């Protein structure tokens, strides 16, 4: 079932409302507890037609494609929108959508703290969680604390299943293509937890087996798009053994919290997420995370797969690449536009990089 059909059935059959969520980190458990289906907006496959009239040409295509979805009227299934303060571009998009284009649907905002994360940041995050829940009440009704606790437990189960997927892939125990792995991972961008949990359980059961024996690499960046990189690596017999992707491991590899209070659990989980450029994490922490993922998965090289004009990533990558090379980890950097495929030159560079690793 495709994404739009699924969301329409959630509204018609389950009586749920849909909240379109822009990248990247947000407390999805609060939305679940309020019977809202988060539908994340990362890379809708649309031809650019209208967004250029509202944005500078050097804005990243995540923002551009998200605005294009709204301007073309193809987000009608959504009853509201949520904008986390991921970066300045997403923040500015929130202003464009809420203040200028006349969208007749409520827009909500979530401001998570940036590093360093001291005691004040933890208090602030708790306040932001509760402010978001209060802001959603006119749309979804009062938040039930018992339901929130249940949904937090479901979120921990989802994180556990993702952790198993990543661990099995790192250990070479998933007989699954790169494209198939990320197709499964990205189902979490719109499936409600009641459906996501059995889906991931089924994936884990059906994908067990021996992984290909070719080169193993780590993919770093925002998201695995254009997806042709995955197909190319599959065709060359290479495995993405680990990743440092904002849309994937940086949000999904979260250790569970033992806190009985769901608000405290949500806070502890946020502050235990892997380091990320969008949170202002120190470069040393990002370097240690990438090196740790390489060691755990046997990845012998890193491909930085960057969305063009993504400033948070572009500030970090030159230093990360230099330091990784000092540690004996070869790196390849590719600048891409969403949904626009890989050029022949890029494909050749990837092939040459894998030959070097091999």
Secondary structure, DSSP 8 states (H G I E B T S, - for coil): --HHHHHHHHHHHH--EEEEEESS---HHHHHHTTEEEEEES------SSGGGTS-TTS-HHHHHHHHHHHTT--TT-SEEEEE--SHHHHHHHHIIIIIS--SSEEEEE----SS--HHHHHHHHHHHHHHHHHHHHHH----HHHHHHHHHHHHHHHHHHHHHHHHHHTT-B---HHHHHHHHGGGGT--HHHHHHHHHHHHHHSBS----S-EEEEEES---STHHHHHHHHTT-EEEEEEETTTHHHH-------SSHHHHHHHHHHTS---GGGT--HHHHHHHHHHHHHHHT--EEEEEEETT-HHHHHHHHHHHHHHHHTT-EEEEEEE-TTS---HHHHHHHHHHHHHH-
